[in-house]
Amino acid sequence: MKTKLTLLIVLLFNLVSYSQSLNGNFSSAESEEALSYGNVDVYSNGKLVASVITDRMGNFHIPLDSGKYTCVVNYSGYKPITKEIVVKSDEVNDFKAEADKAKKQYAPKVLETAPVVNSMGLTTVTGGTTHSYSYSTGSSRDEGDGEVLEVRKAIGTAPLTHGILGEPPVGQKNIGTSGALTAGEINDFSKWKLWQDIANAELATYQSSWNIAPKGRYTLMLQSTTGLPLADAKVTLMEGRTSRFVTRTDNTGKAECWLTIKNETPEVKAALSFKVEYKGQVKTVEKVTAFEESLNHLALQVQCEQTEVVDIAFVVDATGSMGDELNYLKAEMNDIVYKSKQISNSLNFRFANVFYRDKGVNELYHTRKMDFNRVLTESVAYIDEQYAGGGGDYEEAVEDALDTAINTLSWSAEARTRILFLILDAPPHNNPEIQAKLQRLIGQAAEKGIRIVPIGASGINKSTEYLMRTLALGTNGTYTFLTNHSGIGGYHIEPSTDKYDVETLNDLVVRILKSYTYMPDCDQQLPDIGMEIPDSIVEVPDTNSVASTDSVPDKDSLGNVIPDPVHITWSYYPNPTNGIVNIVSDADIEELYITDFSGKVLQIIGKIEANRVMQVDLSQYATGIYLIRYPQGEKWISGKVILQRTS
């Protein structure tokens, strides 16, 4: 049966336009069971040229040029396999791994997608469906520390008590349904003015309570003279001869620098400039401008050399109230990485983990870690051994966990992307010493090019939300959070923003990973990132239009007129483009935004009048995927355009 399945996979893959490939199946020699999510690496003359992860049935497919290769297959609890192969056409090579008796065997959880039982009367979300959810900053529900602590105690009573140190509490080994947790994202880079308003109003008190408030934003876009983005360049914001902030360019070639991270009004006493270091070149950009005025640009004449390394670290609060979140991390990790890696066979993913609790004699541990490892199943097996326990008070040792992750893990010296997912439901303790440490950690992460992406769970209060959003801003990350829509776990506060989309946590993390790792190759070709965003014509109902007067209008329960749905059609061309994009709509659009693929605003375009062509010039930007967006009612309407230079 397995041979037939493998041959079927090969026949299906032959429909793709590759001239040759390596296909096969990976399974256990003893049980013949498929080994899901195993690493299959292909080397040519000692250089890694392809790296894939097997699917849930143990199958893999790798497009390759003709030639001789070394194939290395790894799986947690099994002996590695190395095989020399020759690719002439579509080759089939199955691998059967022998169990390593010296190691514990890891078996991925078999997941099924099922309806979510929602005990809170909220919208149920299943299988990747996205819903728009509107939230008004004028009606925030801010739970005080005391009330949140009571909620945490209520939902965490069972996990908080365990009789034997080292043994997981009863029920902790249960694995949740795949795709059940719901989440949202606030990328404050994409709503920069709104963030400034909120930070100086609703969240203003937390600027002083944490003594952290990134201010004085300066953005540099770095690219080659051929238009390719240059990732992982060291960028220093200089004031005269003094360094104010150090960071690295991301996969889009952008670097975000700050005059200060502290809660202070930045003073500039000398001329500002950028010092840029890349592949042995050192350049200076004089007379830099703040982001509110414009982006700063620099083009370097360099040969195309792109690193494929992607470092991903999970830093997880493992105290008692985090049982649900930890179980879902165990359930989702394989699928998240498998989906994220589909954009390129050449990406070289590495994984690390840090788990933490709090200081105290009653804690089983303070922090514990697994350093970077290329084998996904090794990392997930380590996560699978962890459980939630301990805790008791509200604050946890967040700053020590970040210190462990940022300063003791072996982050790659060169990488396309370095991401630290911080999963937590409580803040660090707050005193001047910890505040100063957090300020240092933001600077250290930024200097190493580590983007912090917090995932706030139930128990997060407004103070913690503010701190997490500043950690993300200071390191060029984004803030994400679990929502009540799944009905799982305790109460989740609404974030301070105008609106956000509800997604499954799985889809959200995959989207972030893809947007942080995609890059054009040296031939200006962009990977297929598999996002359902229109790329030419966008049609959307205008929910703000006035109802038709030709019939009796429908009304809601409050007597308000429900508008008739009116479709707006807008388009843009050419796509792909080498610079100029023509945009036309059959209805007025009040304000249009040009953003990068993560949603970070690059340009604000004025009003577009109906049926009049508006031209936008993207030629100043690096080759990549850009979004044309505008707000419509409670949603953001987006279209995708590819900026691509011809050689």
SEKOL-433626 format. One record per residue (C-alpha): x, y, z; residue in one letter. Coordinates in steps of 0.1 Angstrom, whole numbers, plus 5000, padded with zeros to 4 digits. Layout:
! residues N
XYZA;...
//
This chain:
! residues 647
500050005000M;502850245009K;504650184976T;501450264957K;500950584977L;504550684970T;504150624932L;500850824933L;502651114949I;505351094923V;502851094894L;501051394909L;504351584913F;505251504877N;502551744867L;504652034880V;506952194855S;510252074870Y;512351864847S;513551634875Q;513151584913S;513651354943L;510551204957N;509950944984G;508550835017N;510050825052F;508950565077S;510050345107S;511950035098A;510349845127E;506649945126S;506550075089E;504550375103E;505050705084A;507450945101L;505651275099S;507551605098Y;511051455095G;513951645081N;515251565046V;518351755036D;520151745003V;523851844999Y;525951904968S;529751904974N;529151965011G;526752255006K;523152245017L;521052294985V;517652184997A;515852115030S;512351995033V;510051845060I;507951535053T;504251575053D;501851395077R;502051075055M;505951085055G;506151195018N;508551445004F;509251614971H;512351814961I;512951964927P;516551924918L;518951974889D;520551664874S;523551554893G;525051374923K;523851454958Y;524151344994T;520751305011C;520651315050V;517451225068V;516851295105N;514151215130Y;514051235168S;514550895184G;515850735152Y;519350685137K;520150935110P;520350805074I;522850925048T;522550815012K;524350904980E;521850964951I;522051044914V;519251254899V;518651204862K;514851244860S;512151204887D;513950974912E;512150774939V;514050704971N;512250575002D;513950585036F;513350345065K;514950465098A;515950235126E;515050325162A;517950455183D;517550255215K;519550505234A;516950775228K;513350815235K;511250785203Q;509051085194Y;505651035178A;503851345164P;500351395177K;497651285153V;495351585151L;491851635138E;490051955130T;486751955149A;484052215157P;485052425188V;482652415217V;482152775226N;481052815262S;481153195261M;478453265235G;481053405211L;481653345174T;483153005167T;486052995143V;487252685126T;489852575100G;491452905091G;488453115087T;489153485092T;486553725106H;486754105110S;486254225146Y;485754595154S;486954735187Y;486655095199S;489455245219T;486855445238G;485355145255S;488354935266S;487854685293R;490954695314D;491154435341E;493254545370G;496154335383D;494054205412G;491154095391E;493353935365V;495153745393L;491853615406E;490953495370V;494253325367R;493853145400K;490353035391A;491352885358I;494652755370G;493852585403T;494352235391A;497552295372P;499052495401L;499052195424T;501151885416H;502351645442G;505651515428I;508251755414L;509051655379G;505651495372E;503051675351P;499651745367P;496751525358V;495351615324G;498451805313Q;499251555285K;495951615267N;496551765233I;494052015220G;492252025187T;494352155158S;493452505147G;491152585176A;492852875193L;491953215179T;494153515178A;494753865165G;497654085155E;498454455161I;501354565139N;501954915153D;504254985125F;501254955102S;499155205122K;501955435133W;499755745140K;497155545159L;499855385181W;501255725190Q;497755845199D;497055545220I;500455535237A;500055905247N;496455865259A;494955535269E;498255365276L;500155675287A;500455575323T;502455265314Y;505155455297Q;506255585331S;505455265350S;507755065328W;510055345318N;510055215283I;508755415253A;510455385219P;510655735204K;512355905175G;511855645147R;514255645118Y;513855395090T;516455295064L;515755085033M;518854905020L;519054744986Q;521454654959S;521854864928T;519854604910T;516954654934G;517254344956L;516754384993P;519854335014L;519054145046A;521154125079D;523254435073A;524354615105K;522854955107V;523755215134T;521955535140L;524755785148M;524556125166E;527856285156G;530256015167R;527955865193T;525955545186S;522255585195R;520855255183F;522154945165V;519954695145T;520054485114R;518054505082T;515154255078D;514254035049N;512754335031T;515954535035G;514554775062K;516054875095A;514155045123E;516155265146C;515155465177W;516655775193L;515655625227T;513955325242I;513455495276K;510455705286N;512156035279E;512056315254T;514956255230P;517456535226E;519556565195V;522756775199K;524656675168A;523856575132A;522256235128L;523455975102S;523355605094F;526455385095K;525855075073V;528054765073E;527454495048Y;529754225033K;532854425041G;531454755029Q;530955045053V;528855335041K;527455645057T;524055805050V;524056175059E;521156415067K;518756135077V;515056215082T;512556085108A;510055835096F;507256095097E;509056275070E;510155995047S;512155675045L;515955695041N;517455495012H;520755345003L;521855124973A;525054924974L;526854774945Q;527254414957V;527054064942Q;523853874952C;524653654982E;521553565002Q;521653365034T;518953105037E;519153055075V;516053125096V;516353105134D;513153055154I;513053045192A;510052985213F;510153145248V;507253005269V;505853085303D;505352735318A;503552835350T;500352665360G;497852895342S;499552825308M;498352465305G;496052525275D;498552735256E;501352485262L;499252195250N;498352385218Y;501952465211L;502652095213K;499752035189A;500452305164E;504352335162M;504852075134N;502052205112D;503152565116I;506652505105V;505652265077Y;503352525062K;505852805067S;508652615050K;506552565018Q;507652895003I;511152764996S;513052434996N;516252615003S;515352775036L;517452645064N;515252655096F;516752615131R;514752585163F;515352655199A;513252665231N;513352835264V;510852765292F;510552965323Y;508653005356R;509653235384D;512253275411K;511553085443G;512252775463V;508852615453N;509652635416E;510952325398L;513152545377Y;513852905369H;514652875332T;515452575310R;516452565274K;517152365243M;519752535220D;519252565182F;518752245163N;517952185127R;515851875134V;512251995139L;511151675156T;513951715182E;512652055191S;508951945192V;509951635213A;511551875238Y;508352085239I;506351775243D;508251695276E;507252025292Q;504152095312Y;502652385330A;503052405368G;504252625396G;503552995397G;501053125422G;501553505421D;500953715391Y;504453825378E;506953575364E;510653575354A;510053715319V;513253925318E;515453625328D;513853415301A;514553685275L;518053715287D;518553345284T;517153335249A;518853655235I;522253605252N;522853235256T;521253065226L;523653025197S;521953255172W;523353235137S;526053495129A;524453545095E;520753485090A;517853605068R;515553615098T;515753565136R;512453545154I;511753505191L;508153415199F;507353505235L;504253325247I;503053445281L;500053545302D;501853755329A;504354045330P;507754045346P;508154195381H;508454565379N;511254755396N;513954995384P;516554705381E;514254505359I;513154805339Q;516854875331A;517354515322K;514454515298L;515854825281Q;519154655276R;517554335263L;515654535236I;518854685225G;520654355225Q;517954185206A;517854465180A;521654455176E;521554085169K;518554125145G;516253925167I;512554025162R;510453975193I;506853855186V;504853835218P;501753615220I;499653735248G;497453475265A;494553495290S;495553695321G;497253975301I;496354315315N;496754655299K;500154715315S;501454385301T;499954465267E;501754795266Y;505054635275L;504754365249M;503954615222R;507054815230T;509154495230L;507854435195A;508354795183L;511854815197G;512954495178T;510954535145N;508454275156G;504654265159T;502254205188Y;499853915187T;497353785212F;494753515219L;491053615217T;487853495233N;486353375200H;487453015205S;485952985240G;489152815252I;490952915284G;490253225305G;489153575296Y;491253765271H;491154145273I;490554345241E;493654525229P;493754905225S;493254965188T;490555045162D;489954705147K;491654375141Y;491054045122D;490453725141V;492353425127E;493353085140T;496653105159L;498052855135N;497253065105D;498453385121L;501953245131V;502353085096V;501453425080R;504053605102I;506753345095L;506153365057K;506153745057S;509353755077Y;511253495055T;510153555019Y;512853714997M;513353734959P;516153514945D;519053654926C;517053634894D;514453864909Q;511953584912Q;509653584943L;508453264960P;504753174960D;503853244996I;500353104993G;498353395007M;494853454995E;495253824985I;493853954952P;496654054928D;494754244901S;491054314906I;489454354940V;485654344946E;484254424980V;480754524993P;480654885006D;478954835039T;478955215045N;476755305015S;473355465019V;470455225014A;468355244982S;465355464983T;463455244958D;462355004985S;461654995022V;465054975039P;465854695064D;466454805100K;468454645128D;467154595164S;467854955173L;465955095143G;469055185123N;468855155086V;470854855072I;472554965040P;472154775008D;475354594998P;477054784970V;480054634953H;483154844947I;485554724921T;489054854919W;492054734900S;495754814895Y;498154744867Y;500654634855P;501254354879N;504154254883P;505554604878T;509054754876N;507855074893G;504655254881I;501355114892V;498055254879N;495155234903I;491455284893V;488255244913S;484555274904D;483955454937A;485755714957D;488555584981I;489255845007E;492855735016E;495055465002L;498155315018Y;501155135003I;502654885028T;505154605028D;503854255031F;503754265069S;501554565067G;504154825076K;503055165060V;505555305034L;503355565017Q;500055735023I;498255824990I;495656094989G;492056044978K;491255844947I;488255974928E;485955724911A;486955624876N;490055834875R;493455664872V;495955734900M;499655654894Q;501855544922V;505655504918D;507155204937L;510555224920S;512255354951Q;511555024969Y;513354694968A;512054404948T;509254234968G;505654194976I;503654514985Y;500054564995L;497754844984I;495254895012R;492455105024Y;489955095053P;486355005044Q;484055005074G;485354755099E;487754595075K;490954665056W;490754595019I;494054475004S;495454394970G;498854244963K;501354384938V;504754244929I;507654484923L;510154314901Q;513054444880R;514054304847T;517654214843S;
//
